[in-house]
Every structure is written in C-alpha cells, then in structure tokens.
Amino acid sequence: MRIRRLCLSFLLSLSASTGFAATKWDMPTPYADGTHHTQNIREFATDIEKATGGDLKIVVHSGASLFKHPEIFRAVRTGQAPIGEVFMGLLGNDDPIYKVDNIPFLVTSFDGAKKLYDASRPHIEKKLEKQGLKLLFSVPWPPQGIYTKEKLAAIDDLKGLKMRAYSPSTSRLSILLGATPTTVQTPEIPQAFSTGIIDAMVTSPTTGVSSQAWDFSRYYMDSRAWIPKNMVFVNLRSFKRLSKEQQDAVLQAAKVAEERGWKMAEQETTEKTADLAKHGMNVTEPTQAFISEFSKVGQTMAKEWQDEVGAEGVEIVKGLNGG
C-alpha cells in the first residue's frame, strides 16, 4: 500500500514538473508561411504562449497541411481541431452572410472595408455561435485585381475566358462576366494557368506574388474591386474548457492580431503590387469605362446578396453608410 502511495506521489510530482497540465491546440490554416495572414497567426500563437506562461500552446499547421481549405471550417465545428482560419467568402454556400466582403465595388478602400466589417461582425458572430463557434479576429487581403495573359481593353474581353473561382461569389462573378468559372485553390494556380485550365483570375497581389504570376500571366489590372477577409475562429467547447486566464489571453491576443493584421494588409498591398512590376508584369490601372461596366456587375451581385440575406443585409448596408 505504501509503495502504491509513493508511486502515485511520484507521478503527481512528475506531472507538475513536466507541465502535463499544459494545453496544446493544433491550428489548421490554408495559406503558406509567406503570406501576411500566416505570419500574423504565428505571432498570435506566440503572444498566447507568452501570456499563459506556456500553459496554452497553439501549433500552426500552415499551407493546408493538416486539413484542406474547404475542410477546415467543418473540422473546427466538429471538434477535430479546436481553432482554425478560413477565407470567409468560401462559406457563402453555408450562409450568404459570408459573401458580404466579396461584392465588387461595395467597398474599395481599407477604410471602407473596416466600416463594412464593423457593420457585419455582430451578424457573423451570431451565425458562428449557432454552430458552436466563436469569432476571434478577421484580417483583410489586399484589394483584388485581374490577372490575364492578354491585355484587357474592356470588360467584354473577359467573355469566354476560363476564370479561376475560389468561392461562391467568384463563381457568380465569372458567370456575370460571361466567363467560365473553374475552381482552383491557391497552391494549384501555377499549374492551372500553365495547362490552360484557367486563362484569368481575380485575386490579390499577395497571391499573385506567392504563386509567381509572372511565370504564367503578363498583365495585372489593379482594379481594387473588393477587399475580402480571412477569419480566425475557435470551437466554443474548446474555448470554454480553458481557464479564465487562458480565455482572456486568447481574446487579448486576438485583438492585437486583428489590429496588426489590418496594418500588414495595407503594407502588403503596396509591397506586393511593386513586386509584380519588378518581376516584369504589366501593372495597369482600369479605365473609368472599365470600372463603370464592372460596377454594374457589382450592383447586380449586391442586389442578389441583399435578396438572399434579407433584413440583415439591409442593416449591414445601413451600418456601412452610417445609417
């Protein structure tokens, strides 16, 4: 009996000294380490580990190495992973509220994007909470531009092209532009262009640089058509299992990460657009006529979105416009 007590005492002592009480969270993210989103998330994880004295450690699995991008949301919702990151617009088929920042020319500046986020965040939080999830923070991409092999003179030049789609909204955009939507995830972009699977794409200068767009396309039109976001969210059960101190550390680190991430996105816009030009791409500004025609497509998508979302959409747009 005494030996058993001694063994138990030894095991408890060993547990305390080796940190068995520490919690480890595996975090799937869809993008490579070079993107500002992943860099920001790694800082977020470091901040939490420091604030908790190592009691909560987040292990970041970047580049869709743990779960593929379309699988991450479900993995966190079902508890296969406690925390994750997704491109918000990817969830547009789950609920149209997630399409809010994928509407062309609804907002075209970071100030506008922040107003849209502030107006839509309470609604997004409610949607996530119903699915057992909690929004921690959201960070934008640089504004979206158009990559093509041939120069675009008018919006009609996109008709008949095979255009990359990465969300329900970009699929709808392709159709409205008279192009053929083709689903291609970020790591597949170079091969898809090189093999003729796609002829054009609308994406950020960040993705253009990370996929080395100059190897397969010649023109980048800096249309700044919309500013989409990624969001980081946590499984509510996993979050509630943390101590109060750990929860506070996560929330504080999330607040810092959101502020840092928005600044990083603005810096990315300037740096990565310059990188495209530096590597020989023809970086052009859209003509007023091009913007006018593109905006008509945006107006159609905005109306369709408001019809889908209903009263919430009206409230979000009111908030965006200061109403």
C-alpha positions in Angstrom: 0.0 0.0 0.0 2.8 2.3 0.9 4.6 1.6 -2.4 1.4 2.5 -4.3 1.1 5.8 -2.4 4.8 6.6 -3.2 4.3 5.8 -6.9 1.2 8.0 -7.0 3.0 10.8 -5.3 5.9 10.5 -7.7 3.6 10.6 -10.7 1.8 13.7 -9.5 5.1 15.4 -8.8 6.3 14.4 -12.3 3.1 15.7 -13.9 3.6 19.1 -12.2 7.2 19.4 -13.1 6.9 18.4 -16.7 3.9 20.6 -17.5 1.3 17.8 -18.1 -1.4 20.4 -17.4 -0.4 22.5 -20.5 -2.9 22.6 -23.3 -1.9 22.2 -27.0 -4.1 23.3 -29.8 -3.5 22.3 -33.4 -4.5 25.1 -35.7 -5.0 24.4 -39.5 -4.6 27.4 -41.8 -4.9 27.3 -45.6 -2.1 29.6 -46.7 1.7 29.4 -47.0 4.1 30.8 -44.4 5.0 33.7 -46.7 1.5 35.3 -46.5 0.8 38.0 -44.0 -2.1 36.0 -42.7 0.1 33.1 -41.6 2.8 35.4 -40.3 0.2 37.2 -38.2 -1.2 34.0 -36.9 2.2 32.7 -35.9 2.7 36.0 -33.9 -0.8 35.4 -32.4 0.2 31.9 -31.2 3.5 33.3 -29.8 1.6 36.0 -27.9 -0.7 33.4 -26.3 2.1 31.1 -25.3 3.9 34.0 -23.6 0.8 35.3 -21.9 -0.1 31.9 -20.5 3.5 31.0 -19.5 3.3 28.1 -21.9 0.1 26.7 -20.4 -1.6 27.1 -23.8 0.4 26.4 -26.9 -1.0 26.8 -30.4 0.7 24.7 -33.1 0.1 26.3 -36.5 -0.2 23.9 -39.5 0.1 26.2 -42.5 -0.5 25.6 -46.2 -3.5 23.3 -45.7 -1.1 20.7 -44.3 -3.5 19.4 -41.6 -6.8 19.9 -43.4 -7.5 21.1 -46.9 -9.0 24.6 -47.0 -12.6 23.5 -47.7 -12.4 21.1 -44.8 -11.1 23.5 -42.1 -14.5 25.0 -41.1 -16.1 21.6 -40.5 -13.1 20.3 -38.7 -13.3 23.1 -36.1 -17.1 22.9 -35.9 -17.0 19.2 -35.2 -14.1 19.5 -32.7 -11.5 17.7 -34.9 -9.4 20.9 -34.5 -10.1 23.5 -31.7 -9.2 26.5 -33.8 -8.7 27.4 -37.4 -8.6 30.0 -40.2 -10.6 30.2 -43.4 -11.3 32.6 -46.2 -14.7 34.0 -45.2 -16.2 34.0 -48.7 -15.6 30.3 -49.0 -18.5 29.8 -46.7 -21.0 31.6 -48.9 -23.0 28.4 -49.6 -23.4 27.8 -45.9 -24.9 31.2 -45.3 -24.9 34.2 -47.7 -23.8 36.5 -44.8 -20.3 35.3 -45.5 -20.4 36.8 -49.0 -20.6 40.3 -47.7 -17.0 41.3 -48.5 -16.9 39.6 -51.9 -19.2 42.1 -53.7 -17.4 44.1 -56.4 -17.2 47.8 -55.6 -19.3 47.7 -52.5 -16.1 49.0 -50.8 -12.7 49.6 -52.5 -10.6 51.1 -49.6 -9.4 49.7 -46.3 -11.4 52.4 -44.5 -14.5 51.2 -46.3 -13.6 47.6 -45.6 -13.2 48.3 -41.9 -16.7 50.0 -41.8 -18.2 47.0 -43.6 -16.5 44.7 -41.1 -17.8 46.7 -38.1 -21.3 46.6 -39.6 -21.3 42.9 -40.4 -19.3 41.5 -37.5 -22.2 41.2 -35.0 -24.2 39.2 -37.6 -21.3 36.9 -38.4 -20.7 36.3 -34.7 -24.4 35.2 -34.3 -24.1 32.8 -37.2 -21.0 31.3 -35.9 -22.3 31.0 -32.3 -25.3 28.9 -33.6 -22.8 26.4 -35.0 -20.8 26.2 -31.7 -18.1 28.6 -32.9 -16.6 31.9 -31.7 -15.1 34.6 -34.0 -11.7 35.7 -32.7 -10.5 38.1 -35.4 -10.6 38.9 -39.1 -7.9 40.3 -41.3 -8.2 41.5 -44.9 -6.4 40.7 -48.1 -5.1 43.4 -50.3 -7.7 44.6 -52.8 -8.5 42.3 -55.7 -7.1 42.8 -59.2 -7.3 40.9 -62.5 -4.6 38.7 -63.9 -4.6 37.8 -67.6 -2.3 36.6 -70.3 -3.5 39.3 -72.7 -4.2 43.0 -72.1 -7.8 43.9 -71.2 -9.2 46.8 -73.1 -12.8 46.4 -72.0 -14.8 44.2 -69.6 -16.1 42.2 -72.6 -12.6 40.9 -73.1 -13.2 38.6 -70.2 -16.1 36.8 -72.1 -15.3 33.3 -73.0 -12.3 33.0 -70.7 -11.9 30.3 -68.1 -11.7 32.2 -64.8 -10.4 31.0 -61.5 -13.1 30.7 -58.9 -12.3 30.3 -55.2 -15.7 31.0 -53.6 -19.4 31.0 -54.5 -19.1 34.8 -55.1 -16.2 34.5 -57.6 -18.1 31.7 -59.4 -21.1 34.0 -59.7 -18.9 36.9 -60.8 -17.4 34.8 -63.6 -20.8 33.9 -64.9 -22.0 37.5 -64.9 -18.8 38.5 -66.8 -19.5 35.8 -69.4 -16.5 33.7 -68.3 -16.4 30.1 -67.3 -15.8 29.6 -63.5 -13.2 27.0 -62.6 -12.5 26.1 -59.0 -8.8 26.3 -58.4 -7.2 26.5 -54.9 -4.2 28.8 -54.3 -1.5 26.1 -54.5 -2.9 24.9 -57.8 -2.8 28.3 -59.6 0.5 28.0 -61.5 -0.3 24.5 -62.9 -3.9 25.6 -63.8 -2.6 28.6 -65.8 0.2 26.6 -67.4 -2.0 23.8 -68.6 -4.9 26.0 -69.8 -7.3 25.1 -67.1 -7.7 28.8 -66.4 -7.0 31.9 -68.5 -7.7 34.6 -65.9 -8.1 35.2 -62.2 -9.2 37.9 -59.8 -7.1 37.9 -56.7 -4.8 39.9 -54.5 -1.2 41.0 -55.3 -0.2 38.8 -52.4 -1.5 35.7 -54.1 0.0 36.9 -57.4 3.5 37.1 -55.8 3.2 33.8 -53.8 2.2 31.9 -57.0 4.8 33.8 -59.1 2.1 35.0 -61.5 4.8 36.5 -63.9 5.6 32.9 -64.9 2.2 32.4 -66.5 0.5 35.8 -67.0 1.7 39.1 -68.3 -0.9 41.6 -67.1 -2.2 42.7 -63.7 -5.0 45.3 -63.7 -5.1 46.9 -60.3 -8.9 47.2 -60.2 -9.2 47.1 -56.4 -12.6 45.6 -56.9 -13.2 44.3 -53.4 -11.3 43.6 -50.2 -12.1 40.1 -48.8 -11.1 38.8 -45.4 -9.9 35.7 -43.6 -11.3 34.9 -40.2 -9.9 33.0 -37.2 -12.4 31.2 -35.1 -12.5 28.7 -32.2 -14.7 25.8 -31.2 -16.8 27.2 -28.3 -16.5 24.0 -26.2 -12.7 24.0 -26.5 -12.6 27.7 -25.6 -14.9 27.2 -22.6 -12.6 24.4 -21.3 -9.8 26.9 -20.9 -9.2 28.7 -17.6 -10.5 32.3 -17.3 -6.9 33.5 -17.5 -6.3 31.5 -20.7 -9.5 32.8 -22.3 -8.5 36.3 -21.5 -5.1 35.7 -23.1 -6.7 34.4 -26.3 -9.1 37.3 -26.5 -6.4 39.9 -25.9 -4.0 38.3 -28.4 -6.9 38.2 -30.9 -7.5 41.9 -30.5 -3.8 42.6 -31.1 -3.6 40.3 -34.1 -6.6 42.0 -35.7 -5.1 45.4 -35.4 -1.7 44.2 -36.5 -3.2 42.2 -39.4 -5.0 45.2 -40.9 -1.8 47.2 -40.9 0.0 44.3 -42.5 -2.6 44.1 -45.3 -2.1 47.8 -46.2 1.7 47.3 -46.3 1.3 44.1 -48.4 -0.8 46.0 -51.0 2.0 48.4 -51.7 4.9 46.0 -51.5 3.4 43.1 -53.4 2.0 45.3 -56.2 5.5 46.7 -56.6 6.9 43.1 -56.7 4.6 42.2 -59.6 6.0 45.1 -61.6 9.6 44.3 -60.5 9.2 40.8 -62.0 8.1 42.2 -65.3 4.4 42.2 -65.1 2.5 45.0 -66.8 0.6 46.6 -63.9 -2.2 48.8 -65.2 -5.0 50.9 -63.9 -8.5 50.3 -65.1 -10.1 53.0 -67.3 -13.2 54.8 -66.0 -15.3 52.9 -68.6 -14.0 49.6 -67.4 -14.8 50.5 -63.8 -18.3 51.6 -64.8 -19.0 48.3 -66.5 -17.5 46.3 -63.7 -19.5 48.3 -61.2 -22.8 47.2 -63.0 -21.9 43.6 -62.3 -21.2 44.6 -58.7 -24.6 46.2 -58.4 -26.3 43.0 -59.6 -24.4 41.0 -57.1 -25.2 43.4 -54.3 -28.9 43.2 -55.1 -28.7 39.4 -55.2 -26.9 39.3 -51.9 -29.4 41.6 -50.2 -32.3 39.4 -51.5 -30.5 36.3 -50.1 -29.7 37.8 -46.7 -32.9 39.8 -46.2 -33.2 42.2 -43.3 -29.7 41.6 -42.0 -28.3 42.7 -45.4 -30.3 46.0 -45.2 -29.0 46.5 -41.6 -25.4 45.9 -42.7 -25.6 48.3 -45.6 -27.1 50.9 -43.4 -24.3 50.5 -40.9 -21.8 50.8 -43.7 -23.3 54.0 -44.9 -23.5 55.4 -41.3 -27.3 54.9 -41.1 
